[in-house]
């Protein structure tokens, strides 16, 4: 891409067309006070050309945003799965501790009787 700037901050002047460089404008009062219609159209064409040249950049930016959002979603899903595994493990260990406590109480009760 030969155009300088980005969509958010385009370069102040667009690319020069070959036919504009060859055409010399007369230095009269009307030419300096007001732009000719042909010049205005070519500037609009330049803006259109710049926008068309920046389309791949915009597509790449939106694609990267989508990929970043997908990566964030996968990270959150991984964290959720890990939290669920830890919760199951915690429940298992808690039940095991409760069983050990009941066995200890029964053993103590048998020893006292």
Number of C-alpha atoms within 10 A of each C-alpha: 8 7 15 16 14 15 14 6 8 15 13 7 12 18 14 11 12 8 9 12 8 8 8 8 11 9 8 8 8 10 11 11 8 8 10 12 8 10 12 11 11 15 16 13 14 17 16 13 14 22 16 11 17 18 13 12 14 14 11 11 12 12 12 12 12 12 12 12 12 12 12 12 12 12 12 12 12 12 12 12 12 12 12 12 12 12 12 12 12 12 12 12 12 12 12 12 12 12 12 12 12 12 12 12 12 12 11 11 10 9 8 7 5
